Amino acid sequence: MKLANLDGRATLVTDTGIIDLASASDGVLPSDPDRAVADLPRIRAWLTDRRPRVNPRLTSADLLADLSRLGPPVQAPRQIFAVGLNYADHSAETGLTLPEKPLVFTKFASSLTGPGNAIPLPTTTCDWEVELVAVLGTGGRDISAAHALDHVAGFCIGQDISERRSQMAGAPPQFSLAKSHAGFSPLGPWLTTLDELDHPDDLAIEATLDGETVQSSRTAHMLFDVTALIGHLSSICELFPGDLIFTGTPAGVGYSRTPARYLTPGNTLRSTIEGLGELRNPCIAA
């Protein structure tokens, strides 16, 4: 399934059309995208039982061509976790030692934005970081690695936009606020369930800036995969439906280049992950 936030409503997206969940089910299923994420097992059972007709007026290709009507698939998660230095090549480009355990910080929900929305740049030192985002469908504590994927509703593409000046100003650095300005967490284009992916643990991941490839890797290169991250996080925090895990970025960020390179108004940042679609976010002055 591909579950989208289309005009603020929970909508299934297919190659041949869309299904507005609340309308097609006569109100049995939720119209709120966040509630739908937690209700995926019931949605799946309803689809199997009712086999609803799709509305052909919009297809997945139509929505990818014009992302403007799509909002973030999760709008108000209780928790957003993010993982630093989770690719060896990114750790190397920063000159930092590989972590022995996941390096976790937070982002704030007010930074979430849609897959085609503009990214306002508050300074001249804003950077890109394309990431695979895992969305929790069910929560819990002390979730074992063997059962971790049972708790995943699906995957999205995310960008962890980072304002490097304030991030690096202190000792130790300040991550969470520097990564939570308005529009600093583009997410989407929809939530893709894992059964839609041939190899959910090994997906091509890429970011381009005005058509130039700036990041290119595979999620199989993560030091701590999704199952390990869920096990680690749930050993400390209770996880909840709709929680987001930004799983880290590969090499190629602007901060580590010589000279450093940053986003500027007029840039278009395109983020893709195999099987998940794409984000296209124009950059504007804040």
N, C-alpha and C positions, 0 to 999 in steps of 0.2 A: 504494500500500500504506500501511496504518497499522500500524506495528510498536510494540507496547506491552510494557511490563514488568508483566505481570499475575501477582501473587503470586510475583514473583521469576523468572518464566519468560518467555522470548521468545514472544510471541503476536501473531498477526495479528488485527486487529479489523476487522469489516465491519458494514454496516447490518443484516445478517441473522444474524450469529453470529461465532464466534471459531475460530481454528485454532491449537492449541498446536503449535508447529513441531517440537519433538523427538518428541512423541507421534505426530503425524500422519505423520511421515517415518520412524518406527521408528528414531529415533536418528541418522538421516543428517544432519539439520540441528541446530544447537546449541540447547540450552535456555537458555543464558546470554544475556541481552539484549545485553551489550556485544559478544560474539562475533557475534551475529546482525547487528548494525549493519555490521560489516566483511564480512559474508557475503551482503549483499543481492542481488548479481548471481546467485549460486547459488540463493537463495531464489526469486527471480523466475523463473528457468529451471525450477525444480522445480514451481512453481505452474502454469506453462504446460503442462508435460509431464504432471503427475499430476492436476491439477484436483481437489484434495481437497475433501471435503465439510466444510461448516462445522458447528460445534456451536451450535445455536440457543439454548442456555441463557443466553447473554449476548450482547447486541448493543452496538454503539457507543453507542446511546442509553441503554441500561441502565448502561453504565460512566460516561457523562457525568452521569447522574443520581446516581450514587454512586461518587465517585472514590477511595474508601478503599482499594480493592484494587490500585490502580495505583501503582507506584513510578516514579522518574525513568527515562525511556527509556534513558539512559546512566548507569551507576552509578559507574564508575571511569575517567573520561577521563584520558589522560596530561596534557592541557593544557586549561585553560579561559582563553580570551582574552575580554576585554570592551572595549568601545569607548565612550569618553566624548564628549559634545558632537557626536553624529552626526546631530542634527536641528537646523536653524537656530533653530527656535522655542525649543528647550530651551537652546541656547547663549545666546539673547537673555534668557531669564528668569533665567539665572545671572549675567548681566552680563559674561560672558567672550567673548573674541574667537573667531571661527570658526577652527578648526584648518586649517592648510594640508595636513597629512597626518593620517591616522587617529591619534587619541589613544588609546593602548592601555595597559590595565593587566591584572591577572590576578585571578581568583577561585580559591578552593581547593576541591577536590573534596569535602572533608568538609562543605561547606555545602549540597550537593545534597539535595533532598527531593522528595517526590512531589507530584502536582498537587492533591491534596486534604489534604495534611498541614498540621498547625498550624505557624505561625511563632512561635517563642518570642522575646519582645522583651526584650533584656537591659537596655535603658535606655528613657527616655521620648522619645528623639530618633531613632526608626527610621522610615525613609522607603520609599516604593514607587517602582519603576521598571519598567514593563512593557516587554518586549523580544522581538523576533524572535531566535530562536537557530538558527544553522546548525550542523548536525552533519556532520562529515566522514566520508565512507565510505572514501575512499582518501586517502593523504597524499602527501608529496613536498616538494621545494624548487623555488623559482622557477617556480611555476605561473602560466601566462599567464591574463589575464582571459578570453580566448577559450575556454579549457578549464576555467575555475574551477568551473563548475557541474557538470562531469563528476565532480568530486571530492566533491560534496555528496550525502550519503545522504538527507537530508531536513531539514525544519524542525520546530521545536517552539516552544511558548510558554515564555518564561522571565520570572522576576521577579528583578531585581537589588536585593534589599533592602539598604539602606544605613544604617549607624549613623552619623549625621551628626556627633555630638559628637567622636568619635575621628577620623573622617575629616578634619574641618576643624581639628583641634587643632594640627597641626604646620605648619611652613613649609619645604618644600612640603607640601600635604595628604597624608594616608596613605589611599590608596584600598583596596588589596588586603585588608588585615586587617579594615578597617571593613565590608567587604562579604562577609565569609566566616565570620560567626558560624553556629552550628548552625541549619539551616533557612532560611538566607538566600538560597538559590538554588532555589526551586520550579521544576520543569521538567516539561513534558508537554503534554497528557495522554498523548500518544504521538508517535512520529516519523512525520511525514507525508511521503511521497516527492513530489517536485516534479511528477510527472505527474498527481497528484491535484488540482492547482491550476490554474485557468484562467489566472491572471496572477500567477505566483509572485513577480514583482518589484513588485507593487502590491497590498498586502493591507491592509485596515482593521485597525487596532490600537487597543485600548481597555482601560482599567482603571476599575473602579468600586469605591467604598468604601461598604459598607452600602447599595448601590443607587444611590449618587450617582456620576455620571461625573466622574472626576478627570483622565483622560487620554484623548484621542481624536485619531487622526491616521491616516496611511497610510504604509506602509513605502517607498513611492515617494519620500517626502520625505527619506530618508536622504541625507546629504551624500556618503558613501562606501557604495556598495551592496555586496552580498555578494561579487560578483566582484572588486571593487576591494580589499576587505578580505583576501580569500584571496591575491590577488596580492601585497599589501603584507606580510602576515604571512609568507608562504612565501619572500619575498625575504630574510628574516632568519632565521626558525626553520624547522626541518623540521616539517611537519605530519604527524599520525598518524591512522589510523582511530579514530573516536570522539571526537576533539577537538571542543570546543564553542566557538562564537563568539557571544557575546552582543553583538548589533549596535548597541546604543544605545537610548535612550529618548526619546520626544517630550516636549513641554512638559506641565506639570501636576503636577510633583513637589511634595511638601509643603514641602520646605526653602525653595523660592523664593517661597512665598506670604507675604502680609502680613496677619495674623501667620503665622508658620510653623505648619504643621499636620503632625502625625505619627501613626503607627499607635498604637492603644491596645488593651489586652486587651478582647476582645469584638467587635472589628471583624472583618468578613469582606471580604477583598480578592479581587475577581474580575478575572481577566485573560483577554482574548479576542483572538484574531487570526483573521481571515477564513479559513475553510477548515481551521483547525487545531484547533478545539475550544475548551476553556476550562480555566483553573485556578480553584479556589475554595479559598482558604486562610484559615482562621480564625486570628486573632491571640490569643496567650496570654502571660501573664507568664512570663518565663524562671525 
